[in-house]
Amino acid sequence: MEYVSIALQLIVGLSILNVWLIQYNKNSQWRGGNATTIKEEFAVYGLPQWSLYVIGFLKVALAIVLICGIWFPELIDPAALGLAFLLTGSVLMHIKIKDPIKKSFPAFLFLVLCLILVFIS
């Protein structure tokens, strides 16, 4: 089960880091509404600009902590629960603007993976 946990930590952690650090200004089929960047996506959701930086910081920090949980298992639960909370918000934002379900799939998938991590760790 340890290898499953490590795999899930890497999948979730690296995926979130990819979205927020590498794909930040790139178009994606998963962006809310017709947004082409994360900044535009937050505007589509009707969120203030400061929330982009707060949520971005939290997601990046928690993704790093989740990966660090490979060596420090006591970090897994708080990081996974924090990410699950933020990812729930992501799913709700997609629902708020009536996006097709396909657009909220990655957030929902990572939410489920975070909850699995909490239950197996």
Salt bridges, closest charged atoms under 4 A:
GLU41 OE1 - ARG31 NH1 3.42
ASP99 OD2 - HIS94 ND1 2.67
